[in-house]
Amino acid sequence: SESLPGVKELRILNTGHFFLELSWVPPTPLPQGYRITYGPRDGQLKERRLSRSATSVRLDNLQHNTEYVVTLYPLYPQSTAVPVIVTGRTCKYLKFTLQAVSQNSVRVKWRGQSEATGYRLNNGWLYSSCPLTVNTEYIITVLPLYGSTEGPPATASFKIESEEPQTLRTYAIGPSSIRVTWNLISTARGYRLEWKQATGREVSRIVAGGIKSYTIEGLQPDSAFFISVSALAGSREGRPVTVSARTAPDVAVGKVSDLQVLDTESKSIRIRWSAVPRATSYRITWRQSDGETVSGDITSFDIDNLQEDTTYSIKVSALVGSREGSPSTVEAKTGSDIIRVTWVGVQGATSYRVIWRRSDGENLAFITLCFFCFISGGPEYSRIVSSDVTSFDIKDLDGGVNYTVRVTALIRDREGPPVSINVKTRKMFLKFTLITIDDNSIFCRFSSNIFLLRNAA
């Protein structure tokens, strides 16, 4: 005979540690009854008979955290019906955590179980006024209750150890960010960081045991927050340390003013600017890929390692925390400590002599406690170049002084009359380093020379 249809919408209605509850929609025509088989996958099956009016069933005395295969057969007198199969898994053991509240008490926390009517903790001392003892191991068991039936027990051990002191500091780094720092606890595998406003929801983050700082972002400007940190060790959580902190007001960052170039050298530029109120740092950029950030109490900066005789566009912007104001821009060109001498060749010349020396005094220097000055001058230098050369670069010159340069033509051992020119090099900013000071002498270094000043007092 032809098979009749099976039940419709067979599904798992509810689960527990030891039961599965199922429901279905009866087929048409109604059967005389039902036969249901159930058991673990690849395990022994059990069988029950149900009346024709049944539309649900509860299967009890099952194993916890086990997948069951359930098959429902409608029963007809002289015909067979298509069986319907569904699978379901019973609940896992209850899990709980322990959190230290103080040096002599703990808090037990767990997630509620479906269908549980209550819970039993097997240690009466948890509710007594007797404090726990430090460095003593305790065992606690929690059992879910289903009416008069106990669910599978969950057990954990803990020991309240002498706690290392936990410290917590906060820093507002802008209108929407707070930096949190804490000390590391030797036994901690991680830390729980929580924060909330007085009327807002609590947010929690877990960080690894070696981390001792965290930046909370996306906060509301000019608002107070409660922030706490607790150490995590195994299944235990240390007592949280809580502080209050406030984000900065959302005020626009000012623009740097009075940006100017103080001095230029062949490979460096010195700049300065006026301070911006509340600035925590300044960002300085001079190439697309080059830049540096300095602290908010600095208003001048030396840009070094530049290319000679090159124009740079320098930008300086103020930062308040992570917020950055509009940049101010100034252009500056590096100088060159090279004098290039060119001349028109002399017919018959076999070589040329280039001679130069400082032309403004003797080569002396002195220093006082208030200023540094030169009475300059220097020895004569010369170079001989071949007859096919009509230019020469004189390098490593002093800045801001006059030089006399002469060029003479040589025809074998005879030397013609010189042609001379006076030129002044670019002024350079003098940098010197103080080495030592005694009662009546000062040693200092500038360029590659060391000078001694006696009777300095």
C-alpha positions as CSV (number, residue, x, y, z in Angstrom):
1,S,0.0,0.0,0.0
2,E,1.0,3.6,-0.5
3,S,3.0,5.3,2.4
4,L,1.1,8.0,4.2
5,P,2.8,11.4,5.1
6,G,4.8,11.8,8.3
7,V,4.5,14.5,11.0
8,K,5.3,18.2,10.1
9,E,7.7,20.6,11.8
10,L,9.3,18.1,14.2
11,R,11.7,20.3,16.3
12,I,13.6,20.5,19.6
13,L,11.5,22.7,21.8
14,N,13.7,22.9,24.9
15,T,16.9,21.3,26.2
16,G,18.4,20.6,29.7
17,H,21.3,18.7,31.1
18,F,19.2,15.4,31.2
19,F,16.2,16.0,28.9
20,L,15.1,17.0,25.4
21,E,11.6,18.4,24.8
22,L,10.1,18.0,21.3
23,S,7.0,19.2,19.5
24,W,5.4,18.6,16.1
25,V,2.3,19.1,13.9
26,P,0.2,16.0,13.4
27,P,-0.2,14.6,9.9
28,T,-3.5,14.2,8.0
29,P,-5.3,11.8,8.5
30,L,-4.6,11.5,12.2
31,P,-2.7,8.3,13.1
32,Q,-3.8,5.8,15.8
33,G,-0.6,6.7,17.8
34,Y,3.1,7.3,17.5
35,R,6.3,5.3,18.1
36,I,9.4,7.3,19.0
37,T,13.0,6.0,19.1
38,Y,15.9,8.0,20.5
39,G,19.5,7.4,21.5
40,P,23.1,8.7,21.2
41,R,24.5,8.7,17.7
42,D,25.9,5.2,17.1
43,G,24.5,4.2,20.5
44,Q,21.7,2.0,21.8
45,L,18.1,3.1,21.0
46,K,15.2,3.4,23.4
47,E,11.6,3.3,22.3
48,R,8.3,4.8,23.6
49,R,4.6,4.7,22.4
50,L,2.5,7.9,22.4
51,S,-1.2,8.4,22.0
52,R,-2.9,9.8,18.9
53,S,-3.5,13.2,20.6
54,A,0.2,13.8,21.5
55,T,1.8,16.8,19.8
56,S,4.9,17.0,22.1
57,V,7.0,14.8,24.3
58,R,9.8,15.2,27.0
59,L,12.6,12.6,26.9
60,D,14.1,12.3,30.4
61,N,17.1,10.6,32.0
62,L,19.5,11.5,29.2
63,Q,23.2,12.0,29.4
64,H,24.4,15.6,29.6
65,N,26.3,17.3,26.7
66,T,25.3,14.4,24.3
67,E,23.9,14.5,20.8
68,Y,20.7,12.4,20.4
69,V,19.0,11.2,17.2
70,V,15.2,11.1,17.6
71,T,12.9,9.4,15.1
72,L,9.0,9.8,15.2
73,Y,6.8,7.2,13.4
74,P,3.0,7.8,12.9
75,L,1.1,4.5,13.3
76,Y,-1.7,3.4,11.0
77,P,-3.7,0.1,11.0
78,Q,-2.8,-1.2,7.5
79,S,-0.4,1.4,6.2
80,T,3.1,2.8,6.9
81,A,4.0,6.4,7.2
82,V,7.2,8.3,6.5
83,P,9.3,8.6,9.7
84,V,10.8,12.1,10.5
85,I,14.2,12.5,12.2
86,V,15.6,15.3,14.3
87,T,18.8,15.6,16.3
88,G,19.4,17.6,19.5
89,R,22.1,18.0,22.2
90,T,21.7,18.1,25.9
91,C,23.3,21.0,27.9
92,K,26.9,21.2,29.0
93,Y,28.0,21.4,32.6
94,L,27.5,24.7,34.4
95,K,30.6,26.9,34.4
96,F,31.4,29.5,37.0
97,T,34.1,32.0,37.8
98,L,35.5,33.2,41.1
99,Q,36.4,36.8,41.7
100,A,38.3,38.1,44.8
101,V,36.3,40.8,46.6
102,S,38.8,41.3,49.4
103,Q,41.6,39.5,51.1
104,N,39.2,37.2,52.8
105,S,36.2,36.8,50.5
106,V,35.3,35.8,47.0
107,R,32.4,36.2,44.6
108,V,31.0,33.2,42.6
109,K,29.5,34.1,39.2
110,W,27.8,31.8,36.6
111,R,25.5,32.0,33.6
112,G,21.9,30.9,34.2
113,Q,20.9,27.4,32.9
114,S,17.7,26.8,30.9
115,E,14.9,25.3,33.0
116,A,16.9,25.5,36.2
117,T,14.7,26.3,39.2
118,G,17.6,27.1,41.6
119,Y,21.2,26.4,42.4
120,R,23.0,24.8,45.4
121,L,26.5,25.7,46.7
122,N,28.0,23.0,48.8
123,N,30.1,25.2,51.1
124,G,28.1,26.8,53.9
125,W,31.0,29.0,54.9
126,L,30.4,31.2,51.8
127,Y,27.4,32.7,53.6
128,S,28.9,32.8,57.1
129,S,30.6,35.7,58.8
130,C,33.8,33.7,59.2
131,P,36.5,35.2,56.9
132,L,38.5,33.0,54.6
133,T,42.1,32.4,55.4
134,V,44.9,33.8,53.1
135,N,47.1,31.2,51.4
136,T,44.6,28.3,52.0
137,E,43.1,26.3,49.2
138,Y,39.3,25.9,49.0
139,I,37.0,23.8,46.9
140,I,33.5,25.0,45.8
141,T,30.8,23.1,44.0
142,V,27.7,24.6,42.3
143,L,24.8,22.4,41.2
144,P,21.8,23.5,39.1
145,L,18.4,22.3,40.4
146,Y,15.5,21.2,38.2
147,G,12.7,20.9,40.7
148,S,13.8,18.1,43.0
149,T,16.5,16.9,40.6
150,E,20.1,18.0,40.8
151,G,22.0,18.7,37.7
152,P,25.6,17.8,37.2
153,P,27.9,19.5,39.6
154,A,30.6,22.1,38.6
155,T,33.6,22.2,40.8
156,A,36.6,24.6,41.1
157,S,39.3,25.2,43.6
158,F,40.8,28.5,44.6
159,K,43.2,30.0,47.0
160,I,43.3,33.6,48.3
161,E,46.9,34.6,48.1
162,S,48.6,37.6,49.5
163,E,47.9,40.2,46.8
164,E,50.5,42.4,45.2
165,P,49.3,46.0,45.4
166,Q,47.6,47.2,42.1
167,T,48.0,50.8,41.1
168,L,46.1,52.6,38.4
169,R,46.7,56.0,36.7
170,T,44.8,57.8,33.9
171,Y,45.7,60.6,31.6
172,A,43.2,62.6,29.4
173,I,44.9,62.8,25.9
174,G,42.1,64.6,24.1
175,P,38.3,65.1,24.1
176,S,37.6,61.5,23.3
177,S,40.5,59.5,24.6
178,I,41.9,58.5,28.0
179,R,45.2,56.7,28.5
180,V,45.2,54.1,31.4
181,T,48.4,52.7,32.9
182,W,48.8,50.1,35.7
183,N,51.6,48.1,37.3
184,L,52.2,44.5,36.4
185,I,51.2,41.6,38.8
186,S,53.7,38.7,38.6
187,T,50.9,36.0,38.8
188,A,48.5,37.7,36.4
189,R,47.8,36.0,33.0
190,G,45.8,39.1,31.9
191,Y,43.8,42.1,33.1
192,R,40.2,43.1,32.9
193,L,39.7,46.8,32.1
194,E,36.2,48.2,32.5
195,W,34.9,51.8,32.1
196,K,31.5,53.5,32.2
197,Q,29.8,56.8,32.6
198,A,27.6,57.4,35.7
199,T,24.5,56.8,33.5
200,G,26.0,54.7,30.7
201,R,26.6,51.1,30.0
202,E,29.8,49.3,31.2
203,V,32.4,48.4,28.6
204,S,35.0,45.7,29.3
205,R,38.2,44.6,27.6
206,I,40.6,41.8,28.4
207,V,44.3,42.4,27.7
208,A,47.3,40.1,27.9
209,G,49.4,39.7,31.1
210,G,52.5,41.6,29.7
211,I,50.5,44.7,28.8
212,K,50.4,47.6,31.3
213,S,48.6,50.4,29.4
214,Y,45.6,50.9,27.2
215,T,44.1,53.9,25.4
216,I,40.3,54.1,25.7
217,E,39.0,55.9,22.5
218,G,35.6,57.1,21.2
219,L,34.6,58.7,24.5
220,Q,32.3,61.7,25.0
221,P,34.2,65.0,25.3
222,D,34.3,66.7,28.7
223,S,32.7,63.8,30.5
224,A,33.5,61.9,33.7
225,F,34.2,58.1,33.6
226,F,34.8,55.4,36.2
227,I,37.6,53.1,35.2
228,S,38.7,49.9,36.9
229,V,41.4,47.3,36.4
230,S,41.6,43.8,37.9
231,A,44.2,41.1,37.5
232,L,43.2,37.7,36.1
233,A,45.0,34.5,37.3
234,G,43.6,31.2,36.2
235,S,39.9,31.2,37.0
236,R,40.3,33.8,39.7
237,E,39.9,37.6,39.3
238,G,41.6,40.0,41.6
239,R,39.9,42.8,43.4
240,P,39.4,45.7,41.0
241,V,41.0,49.1,41.5
242,T,38.8,51.9,40.4
243,V,39.5,55.6,39.7
244,S,37.6,58.4,38.1
245,A,38.8,60.4,35.0
246,R,37.5,63.1,32.8
247,T,38.0,63.7,29.0
248,A,39.2,67.1,27.8
249,P,36.7,69.6,26.4
250,D,36.3,69.6,22.6
251,V,38.0,72.9,21.8
252,A,39.5,73.6,18.4
253,V,43.4,73.3,18.2
254,G,45.0,76.7,17.6
255,K,47.2,77.4,14.6
256,V,50.9,78.0,15.0
257,S,51.8,81.7,14.6
258,D,55.0,83.7,14.0
259,L,56.7,80.8,12.2
260,Q,60.1,82.1,11.0
261,V,63.5,81.0,9.9
262,L,66.3,82.0,12.4
263,D,69.3,80.7,10.5
264,T,70.3,78.5,7.6
265,E,73.5,76.5,6.9
266,S,74.6,74.3,4.1
267,K,72.8,71.2,5.6
268,S,70.6,72.6,8.3
269,I,67.8,75.1,9.0
270,R,66.8,76.6,12.4
271,I,63.2,77.7,12.8
272,R,61.1,79.1,15.7
273,W,57.4,79.8,16.4
274,S,55.1,81.1,19.1
275,A,53.5,78.7,21.5
276,V,49.9,77.5,21.0
277,P,47.7,77.4,24.2
278,R,47.2,73.8,25.5
279,A,49.4,72.3,22.9
280,T,50.9,69.0,24.1
281,S,53.3,68.6,21.1
282,Y,54.2,70.1,17.7
283,R,54.6,68.2,14.4
284,I,57.3,69.5,12.0
285,T,57.5,68.3,8.4
286,W,59.9,69.4,5.7
287,R,59.6,66.6,3.1
288,Q,56.8,64.3,2.2
289,S,58.4,61.5,4.1
290,D,60.4,63.5,6.7
291,G,59.1,64.9,9.9
292,E,59.4,64.9,13.7
293,T,57.2,65.6,16.7
294,V,58.5,67.6,19.7
295,S,57.0,68.3,23.1
296,G,54.6,71.2,23.7
297,D,57.2,73.2,25.7
298,I,59.5,73.5,22.7
299,T,59.2,76.5,20.2
300,S,62.4,76.2,18.1
301,F,63.9,73.3,16.1
302,D,67.0,72.5,14.1
303,I,66.3,70.6,10.9
304,D,69.6,68.7,10.1
305,N,70.9,66.4,7.4
306,L,69.5,68.5,4.5
307,Q,70.8,68.9,1.0
308,E,72.9,71.9,0.2
309,D,71.5,74.8,-1.8
310,T,68.0,73.4,-1.7
311,T,64.6,75.1,-1.0
312,Y,62.4,73.4,1.6
313,S,58.8,74.0,2.5
314,I,58.6,73.6,6.3
315,K,55.2,73.0,8.1
316,V,54.6,73.2,11.8
317,S,51.2,72.2,13.4
318,A,50.1,72.1,17.0
319,L,48.7,68.9,18.6
320,V,46.4,68.6,21.6
321,G,46.5,64.9,22.4
322,S,45.7,63.2,19.2
323,R,44.0,66.2,17.6
324,E,46.1,68.3,15.2
325,G,45.6,71.9,14.2
326,S,46.1,73.5,10.8
327,P,49.8,73.8,9.8
328,S,51.7,77.0,9.2
329,T,54.2,77.0,6.4
330,V,57.5,78.8,5.7
331,E,60.1,78.3,3.0
332,A,63.8,78.3,3.5
333,K,66.8,77.5,1.3
334,T,70.0,75.9,2.6
335,G,73.3,77.6,1.9
336,S,76.6,76.3,0.6
337,D,80.0,76.5,2.2
338,I,81.6,76.2,-1.3
339,I,83.0,79.0,-3.5
340,R,83.1,78.2,-7.2
341,V,85.8,80.1,-9.1
342,T,85.7,80.2,-12.9
343,W,88.1,81.9,-15.4
344,V,88.8,82.2,-19.1
345,G,91.7,79.9,-20.2
346,V,95.0,81.4,-21.2
347,Q,96.5,80.2,-24.5
348,G,99.7,78.2,-23.9
349,A,99.1,77.6,-20.2
350,T,100.2,74.3,-18.9
351,S,98.3,74.6,-15.5
352,Y,96.7,77.1,-13.2
353,R,97.2,77.9,-9.5
354,V,94.2,78.8,-7.3
355,I,95.1,80.7,-4.1
356,W,92.7,81.7,-1.3
357,R,92.9,83.0,2.2
358,R,90.8,84.9,4.7
359,S,91.2,88.6,4.3
360,D,89.8,90.2,7.4
361,G,92.3,89.7,10.2
362,E,94.3,87.2,12.3
363,N,93.0,83.7,13.1
364,L,92.0,84.2,16.8
365,A,88.9,83.4,18.8
366,F,87.8,84.3,22.3
367,I,84.8,83.6,24.5
368,T,83.1,85.3,27.4
369,L,80.3,84.2,29.6
370,C,77.9,86.4,27.6
371,F,79.1,86.3,23.9
372,F,81.3,84.6,21.4
373,C,83.2,86.6,18.7
374,F,85.9,86.2,16.1
375,I,89.0,88.3,15.2
376,S,89.3,86.3,12.0
377,G,91.8,85.6,9.3
378,G,93.9,82.6,8.3
379,P,96.7,81.0,6.4
380,E,97.0,80.9,2.7
381,Y,96.0,77.8,0.7
382,S,96.6,76.9,-2.9
383,R,95.9,74.2,-5.4
384,I,97.3,73.5,-8.9
385,V,94.9,72.3,-11.5
386,S,95.5,71.1,-15.1
387,S,95.3,73.3,-18.2
388,D,92.0,72.0,-19.4
389,V,90.2,73.1,-16.1
390,T,88.6,76.5,-16.0
391,S,86.7,76.3,-12.7
392,F,87.5,75.1,-9.1
393,D,85.3,74.6,-6.0
394,I,86.8,75.8,-2.7
395,K,85.3,73.8,0.1
396,D,85.3,73.8,4.0
397,L,85.3,77.5,4.4
398,D,84.2,79.5,7.4
399,G,80.9,81.2,7.3
400,G,80.2,84.9,7.2
401,V,83.8,86.0,6.5
402,N,85.7,87.6,3.6
403,Y,88.0,85.6,1.4
404,T,90.5,86.8,-1.3
405,V,90.8,84.3,-4.2
406,R,93.6,84.6,-6.8
407,V,94.2,82.6,-10.0
408,T,97.4,82.6,-12.0
409,A,98.4,80.8,-15.2
410,L,101.5,78.6,-15.3
411,I,103.5,78.0,-18.4
412,R,105.9,75.3,-17.3
413,D,108.0,77.0,-14.5
414,R,106.9,80.5,-15.3
415,E,103.9,82.1,-13.5
416,G,101.8,84.9,-14.9
417,P,100.3,87.8,-13.0
418,P,97.3,86.9,-10.7
419,V,93.7,87.8,-11.2
420,S,92.0,88.3,-7.8
421,I,88.5,88.6,-6.4
422,N,87.0,89.2,-3.0
423,V,84.0,87.2,-1.8
424,K,82.1,86.8,1.4
425,T,80.7,83.4,2.5
426,R,77.2,83.0,4.0
427,K,76.8,83.6,7.7
428,M,76.5,80.3,9.7
429,F,75.0,79.7,13.1
430,L,77.9,78.8,15.4
431,K,77.3,75.7,17.6
432,F,79.7,74.9,20.4
433,T,79.9,72.3,23.2
434,L,81.0,73.1,26.7
435,I,83.4,70.5,27.9
436,T,84.6,71.5,31.4
437,I,84.7,74.5,33.8
438,D,87.0,75.0,36.7
439,D,87.8,78.0,38.9
440,N,89.4,80.2,36.2
441,S,89.2,78.2,32.9
442,I,86.6,77.0,30.4
443,F,87.2,74.3,27.8
444,C,84.8,74.3,24.9
445,R,84.6,72.7,21.4
446,F,83.3,74.2,18.2
447,S,83.9,72.9,14.6
448,S,86.8,70.5,15.1
449,N,88.9,72.6,17.5
450,I,89.1,72.7,21.3
451,F,89.8,76.1,22.9
452,L,90.9,77.0,26.5
453,L,89.7,80.3,28.0
454,R,91.7,81.3,31.1
455,N,90.8,83.8,33.8
456,A,87.2,83.3,32.9
457,A,85.9,84.6,36.2
